[in-house]
Structure formats: structure tokens, C-alpha cells
Amino acid sequence: MSIEGRIAVDVSFADKADGTGVQSLKKIQLADTQAYTSGKVAIVSGTCGTAAVQVWGGLVGSVDYTNSAGEAVTMSSVQRVAFQASPSAVVRGTGSWGTLDLTSNSDESAVSGRPVYATPQVGGSLTVQTVTGTASYTVVLYGT
């Protein structure tokens, strides 16, 4: 199996003000694109409510996925997380490095580059849940 993909973030805004004989323009642009040709990717989709649903974590091998050939794949660490939910949900990560909270409102995408490692000695996990009601979600995990 091989993978090919990218995670891209592109933010661009322009603020224009006109005065007497003067025009002011301020711009901001933040952009990052990372291409990946090795590693592992897991896509987890479903419906969640106010009770946390585990999408990855615990001790190594505690949550397994299947690749495009239907073979079992175990991820031992997650380096990037991309998330989208409707109407609104939160991905929470915990581990020895601290915590991670990603919120998606009305299909907005959220991306984190904070690594989430799990080893037999230190468990990390990722869960998804809503504050109220239910939501449909998709979480993309990139790691090893």
C-alpha cells in the first residue's frame, strides 16, 4: 500500500480604507501545504452526541483501521488531524504533551499539526463529541 496526499491551509484577507486623497490597504496571508507520500491515513466518519466517541488512542493497537485493500492497519502515533462536522462538534485529544481541542461549526474544516503520540507507557487519545444534540463528523488522521 502507498499513500499520496496533502494537507493545506490558506488564509488571505485584505482590509481597504479610502480617505481624502488617500487609500490604505492592509493584507494578511498565511499559507501552508504539506505533501505526504509515506505514513498512514485513517478516515473516521459517523454521528456523535454529547458522550465522547473514541476515534483513536489508548495504548498502541487499541483502535485499528482498514486500508483500501481491506487489510488491518494499526496507527501508533498521529501527527496531523483534520476535522469537519455538521452542525457542530469538537475533537479532543489528550496525552503526555497536554490537550488538543478542534472545533468544527457548520462544515468548517479544522486542522492541527500538534502530534498525538501513544506508546505502551503513555496513552494518548482522540475523541469527538457535541456540546448539545448530535452531529455528523469526519476525522482524518495522519501518522505512523
N, C-alpha and C positions, 0 to 999 in steps of 0.2 A: 504494500500500500504506500502511496505517496500523497502528499498534500500540496496544494498551491492556493495561496490566498493572501489577503491583505486586510489590515485594519487602518482606516483613515479617519482623521478628524480635521475639519476645515471650518474655521470661524472667520468671518470677514464682515466688518461694519464700517460705514462712512457717516460722519456727522458734519453736515454742511450748515453754515450760518452766513446770511447776507446782511451787510451793514451798509451805511452810506459810503459808496465808493470802495468798499472792502468786502472781500469774500474769504471766509475762513473754512478750511476743510481739514478735519482730523480723521485719520484712518487707523484701524487696528486689524491685524490679520494674524491668526495663529493657525498653523498647519503642520500636520504630522502624518506621514504614511509609512507604515512598516509592512514589508512583504515577507511572507513566510513560505519556505519550501521544505521544511522539516518540522518535526514535532507531532503533536496530536491535537485534534479538534473534536470537541463534543458539542452537540446541539441538543438542548433540553427544552422541550415545549410542553405546555399544559395549562391547567387552570389552578389558581391558588386562591386562598381566602386568608383570614386573619391568623390561622395556625400556620407556622413556618413549615415549608416543604423543603427537604434537603435535596439539593441538586448536585452537590459534590462534597466529599470530605470525610472527616473522621480519620481513621487510620488508613494507611496505604491499602488500596484494594477494596475499600469499603463500598464504593459505588463504581460499578462497571458500566461500560457503554459498548455499543456495537459499531463497527466500521462499515463502509459501503459494501464490503463483501459478506457482512453478517457475522464477522468474527468478533469475539470478545476483546475489548481494549480496556486496560486499567490506566488511569492517569495518576501519577504520583505527585505532580505539582501543577499548579495553574499560574501562568504568568500574566495573562490578559483575560479580561471579562468584558463582554459586550452584552447589552441587555435592552429589551424592549417589552413594554406591557400596555394593555388597554383594558380598562381605563387608567389604572394607576397601581403600581406595585413597587416594592423595594427588594433589592438583593442585599443581603447582609453577609459579610464574611468575618470570620474570627480565626485567630491563630496567634502564635507567639509574637508576631510582628505588630499586633494591635487589631483594629477593626476596620471594616470597609462597609460603606453604605452607598448604594447606587439607586437612584430613583428614576422611574420612567413614568411620565404622565402622558396619556393620550397618544400612544405610539411614538413618543420621543425616544431616541436612542441615547444610551448612556454607556461610556466606555471607561475602564480603569486599567492602568498599567501596573497597579500595585500587585506584586506577586503574592500568591497564597500557597504556601508550601505545606505538605503533610508528610510526616515521617513517622515511623513507629514510635518515636519518642515524643513528638509534638504533633498533635492533631490540628488541622485547620479545616474549616468547613464553609460552605456557601449555602444559604437558604434563600427562598423567595416567599414573600407574603404581602398581603394588603393591610392597610390601616382599617378599612371598613369594606364590607362587601366582597365581591370576587373579581378576578381579573384573568385574562389570558396573557401568557407570557412566553417569551423565547429568550433563552440564555445561551450565549456562545462562549465556550471555554477553550482557551488555547494554552497548551502546556506540554509536559513530558510525561 
